[in-house]
Amino acid sequence: MTVSRISFFALLAALLLLLVLQKKKIIIVSLLALTFLLLIISPSLLQRFKSTVSEVNVLVDARTGGAIGEVKEVPAAYFKNKVVQTMATATGATLTATSSGYCHTN
């Protein structure tokens, strides 16, 4: 969530809390109606707020818990003739995962 959207939600929450404590029911309803009206009038703004909360598939490093990147689904043909990952094994050999299987090299 970007700073401007967080600020918007924080301002709205603070105003609602203030108005609830002051028991200003008509102003609360008016504020909420005005907010929703402005979001409906501006479709691009509404789209930005919708994208603020969205489901994203993230690849996480199991050792550190840190995010590595976003996972995207692609067809199997995308990996044809490409090296996917190279890693060292316990014996010192290199194991390379490719579209055709694993290759051992020393």
Secondary structure as UniProt FT lines:
FT   HELIX           3..21
FT   TURN            22..23
FT   HELIX           25..41
FT   HELIX           43..52
FT   STRAND          58..60
FT   TURN            62..64
FT   STRAND          67..70
FT   HELIX           76..79
FT   TURN            80..81
FT   STRAND          83..88
FT   TURN            90..91
FT   STRAND          94..98
FT   TURN            99..100
FT   STRAND          101..105
//
